[in-house]
Amino acid sequence: MPSTIKGQFFHWYMVKDVFSRKLVVNEVHERDSSEYACQLLARGCLREQTVGKPLVLHSDNGSTMKGASMLATMHELGVVPSFSRPRVSNDNAYAEALFRTAKYCPMWPQRPFDTLEEARAWVDKFVRWYNEEHRHSGLKYVTPGQRHRGQDSAVMERRAQVYEAARKRNPHRWARETRNWELPSAVYLNPERESVALRKEAA
């Protein structure tokens, strides 16, 4: 995140749940540090009560994420590490989409941040909007918070009923069945990698 001091940036640490798209835990610091990353992961696991549950953390190949401290923290928390492929800049499409949403949304400031406190306040505001107000197109326009709490099924069911009622009132306006308002029960980070692995196993 840019600052008004030339050459200085603020670093936004985040964990995003791929299934729900929710920003689970976020912090902003003045430097890139494995210590901050380890503390953030521990807080996220505690908040989400992940003990005993299978959990994979996918990240880039930066030294912060691949260092001994982070790997030891993941091992202690029962988290399986996963890293982007070398020289593949868009290997985490969910993270790239999030960065684009943040940088191009109307909330993004027109000038850099003056202080760390300003950057933190902006992130807090963005996260509240993104998780609870943003109707995510990848989730068929439910919020990440609704998906994360398991409320999406009820929302989708109500929408399907509204669409079906509208179709029955004006059947001539509908050339086919109403829109499918069901969300997948499983989400993959890189589906093409999964399909390649399955083909290799079958060969």
C-alpha positions in Angstrom: 0.0 0.0 0.0 1.6 3.3 -1.1 2.6 6.0 1.4 3.5 9.7 1.0 7.1 8.9 1.9 9.1 8.0 -1.2 10.2 4.4 -1.2 8.1 3.4 1.8 5.1 1.1 1.6 2.7 -0.3 4.1 2.2 -4.1 4.0 -1.3 -5.6 4.1 -1.3 -9.0 5.6 -4.4 -11.1 4.9 -5.9 -14.5 4.9 -8.7 -15.2 2.5 -11.0 -18.2 2.6 -11.1 -19.6 -1.0 -14.5 -21.3 -0.4 -16.4 -18.3 0.9 -14.1 -15.5 -0.4 -14.2 -14.0 3.1 -11.2 -12.0 4.3 -10.8 -14.0 7.5 -8.1 -11.9 9.2 -6.2 -8.8 8.2 -3.5 -6.5 9.5 -1.3 -3.7 8.2 2.3 -3.2 9.2 5.1 -0.9 8.2 7.4 -3.7 7.0 7.4 -7.2 5.5 8.1 -9.6 8.4 7.7 -13.4 8.9 6.9 -12.6 12.6 3.9 -10.6 11.6 2.8 -13.3 9.2 3.1 -16.0 11.8 1.1 -14.0 14.3 -1.6 -13.3 11.8 -1.9 -17.0 10.8 -2.1 -18.0 14.5 -4.9 -15.4 15.2 -6.8 -16.5 12.1 -6.7 -20.2 13.1 -7.8 -19.3 16.6 -10.6 -17.1 15.4 -11.9 -19.7 12.9 -11.3 -22.6 15.3 -9.4 -24.7 12.8 -7.9 -27.2 15.3 -8.3 -30.7 14.0 -9.7 -29.6 10.6 -7.8 -30.0 7.3 -6.4 -26.7 6.3 -4.2 -25.6 3.4 -2.5 -22.2 3.2 -1.6 -21.2 -0.4 0.8 -18.3 -0.9 3.4 -16.9 -3.2 7.0 -17.9 -3.0 8.2 -15.0 -1.0 10.8 -15.5 1.7 8.3 -14.4 4.4 6.0 -17.4 3.5 8.7 -20.0 2.8 11.0 -19.1 5.7 11.6 -21.5 8.6 9.5 -19.5 11.1 6.4 -19.6 9.0 6.8 -23.2 8.1 7.3 -24.1 11.8 4.2 -22.1 12.7 2.1 -23.9 10.0 3.4 -27.3 11.2 2.4 -26.4 14.8 -1.1 -25.2 13.7 -1.6 -28.3 11.5 -1.7 -26.2 8.3 -0.4 -27.7 5.1 1.7 -25.2 3.0 1.1 -24.7 -0.7 3.0 -22.4 -3.0 2.5 -20.8 -6.3 4.3 -22.3 -9.3 7.6 -20.6 -10.2 7.2 -17.8 -12.7 3.4 -18.0 -12.7 2.3 -14.6 -11.5 -1.4 -15.3 -11.5 -1.4 -18.7 -9.8 -3.7 -17.5 -7.1 -6.6 -16.0 -9.1 -8.7 -15.4 -6.0 -6.0 -13.1 -4.4 -5.4 -11.3 -7.7 -9.2 -10.6 -8.1 -9.3 -9.3 -4.5 -6.4 -6.9 -5.2 -8.1 -5.6 -8.3 -11.3 -5.1 -6.4 -9.5 -3.1 -3.7 -7.5 -0.9 -6.0 -10.4 -0.1 -8.4 -13.3 0.3 -5.9 -14.5 3.8 -5.2 -13.1 3.6 -1.7 -9.5 3.4 -2.9 -8.0 6.8 -1.9 -6.9 9.2 -4.6 -3.6 9.9 -2.8 -1.2 7.7 -0.8 -1.6 7.1 2.9 0.1 9.6 5.2 0.4 7.2 8.2 0.2 3.6 9.2 -3.0 4.4 11.2 -4.7 5.8 8.0 -3.8 2.6 6.1 -5.1 0.4 8.9 -8.4 2.4 9.1 -8.9 2.1 5.3 -8.3 -1.7 5.4 -10.8 -2.1 8.3 -13.4 -0.2 6.3 -12.8 -2.1 3.1 -12.9 -5.5 4.9 -16.3 -4.7 6.5 -17.6 -3.7 3.1 -16.1 -6.6 1.2 -17.3 -9.3 3.7 -20.8 -8.0 4.5 -22.0 -5.6 1.8 -20.2 -6.6 -1.4 -22.4 -8.9 -3.6 -19.8 -11.1 -5.0 -20.3 -12.0 -8.7 -18.3 -15.2 -8.2 -20.8 -16.2 -5.4 -23.8 -15.4 -7.5 -24.3 -12.1 -5.6 -24.3 -13.2 -2.0 -21.8 -11.7 0.3 -18.7 -13.5 1.4 -19.9 -13.3 5.0 -23.2 -15.0 4.1 -21.3 -17.8 2.3 -18.9 -18.2 5.2 -21.7 -18.5 7.8 -23.7 -21.0 5.6 -26.5 -18.5 4.9 -26.1 -18.6 1.2 -28.4 -21.7 0.7 -31.4 -19.9 2.2 -30.7 -16.8 0.1 -30.4 -18.8 -3.1 -33.6 -20.7 -2.3 -35.6 -17.5 -1.8 -34.2 -16.2 -5.1 -35.1 -19.3 -6.9 -38.7 -19.0 -5.6 -38.9 -15.4 -6.7 -37.7 -16.2 -10.2 -40.0 -19.2 -10.5 -43.0 -17.1 -9.4 -42.1 -14.5 -12.0 -41.8 -17.1 -14.7 -45.3 -18.5 -13.9 -46.8 -15.0 -13.9 -45.3 -14.2 -17.3 -44.3 -17.5 -19.0 -43.9 -15.8 -22.5 -41.0 -13.8 -21.2 -38.9 -16.9 -20.4 -37.4 -18.8 -23.2 -35.9 -21.5 -20.8 -35.8 -22.4 -17.2 -34.9 -19.8 -14.6 -31.4 -19.1 -13.6 -29.5 -21.7 -11.6 -29.1 -20.2 -8.1 -27.0 -23.1 -6.7 -23.4 -22.6 -5.6 -20.8 -25.5 -5.8 -20.2 -27.4 -2.6 -16.4 -27.5 -3.4 -14.0 -24.9 -4.7 -10.6 -25.5 -6.2 -7.7 -23.0 -6.3 -6.5 -24.1 -9.7 -8.9 -26.5 -11.3 -6.6 -27.1 -14.2 -3.9 -28.4 -11.9 -6.4 -30.8 -10.3 -7.5 -32.1 -13.7 -3.9 -32.6 -14.8 -3.1 -34.5 -11.6 -6.1 -36.8 -12.1 -5.1 -37.5 -15.7 -1.6 -38.5 -14.5 -3.1 -40.8 -11.9 -5.4 -42.4 -14.4 -2.5 -43.0 -16.9 
